[in-house]
Amino acid sequence: MVGSNYFYKDVLPFSAMVAAECTIVVLNVLFKAATLQGLSYKVFIAYSYAVSTLVLLPLAFIFGRKTGLPTLKWSLLYRIFLLGVLGYVSAICGYKGIEYSSPTLASAVSNLMPAFTFILAVIFRMEQLALRRASTLAKVVGTVVSISGALVVVLYEGPTLISISSQSPPLSLRFSLGSSQTNWVIGGLLIALEYLLVSIWYIVQTQVMKMYPSEIIVVFLYDLCGTIISAPVSLMAEANMSAWRLKPDIALVAIVYSGFSLTFATAVHSWGLRLKGPVYISIFKPLSIAIAAAMGVIFLGDALYLGSVVGAIIISIGFYAVIWGKAREEKEMCEDCGFGSLGPSWNGKTPLLQRYKAEGM
């Protein structure tokens, strides 16, 4: 019994999070390859949501019939619709950013999420700044370091460390969107905006999972809202109907894969938020940097620049400083209040991550 509990609470979440990060990186690489062949990111996003919805439709129907789920209320539905809006806008920013830059840059900038979450929590007074505490100081310093690392990645390319341009595969096509450095900066800023929106998405999703603890149903409704939002907007933005015609090429592979991979990754993250909390999910983000760098060089012929490596290291240091500070703060609060690992029910003065714990996350 103990072994089964250990497997469910430790081994399975670890394996699932690693798999989710790998699927996201593969998706980014496939998307980049498809855009180099002319796929529109607006078309890609609309098709991705539609495929994800179709994939989850039978599962949601079967799961909903077999389990006694609570009634869907308007307070829950409007939050799920808000998730759809946040997801669509963040996808627009993220995929356009990858189109301008590279999957490696996207993976490096993704480590800004803990810093963004902390900044948002301070702005909305969900976190208090007690600068005399080591935990708070670590979060503040880690946030500054993470943002500094992101600026290094975005603004400084540096000399090329790895390049296989002489043996570039056919996918490594050039597209004229302006100068390379300008594209890199614009792409980095768009990806940073994406992960700011994703941080907000995680906060809202945590509340949704508390109100309705069923990952399959919630993710299905989220994908359905994303489809409803993205279909008309993308049709208006991409009026050229020839861009919507799919052929048996890398674009079709990327779209079909996106439907399954996004469904899997979103379900895993939703389950992880309920089981382990947002800190645990964030820990796996640096893993994607190495995966994306290797795949970008091998499959896309991307060059690996010194600025990307140095910036990714700086971001990772800041990332782990923020994570350590949040974990230390939760431990201190539990010890001060005399509660177990869950801590007290949250109130207006309880820090954000401690609220997640108190709410069963």
Secondary structure, 3 states (H helix, E strand, C coil): CHHHHHHHHHHHHHHHHHHHHHHHHHHHHHHHHHHHCCCCHHHHHHHHHHHHHHHHHHHHHHHHHHCCCCCCCHHHHHHHHHHHHHHHHHHHHHHHHHHHCCHHHHHHHHHHHHHHHHHHHHHCCCCCCCCCCHHHHHHHHHHHHHHHHHHHHHHCCCCEEECCHHHCCCCCCCCCCCCHHHHHHHHHHHHHHHHHHHHHHHHHHHHHHHHCCCHHHHHHHHHHHHHHHHHHHHHHHCCCHHHHCCCCCHHHHHHHHHHHHHHHHHHHHHHHHHHCCHHHHHCCCCHHHHHHHHHHHHHHCCCEEHHHHHHHHHHHHHHHHHHHHHHHHHHHHHHHHCCCCCCCCCCCCCCHHHHHHHCCC
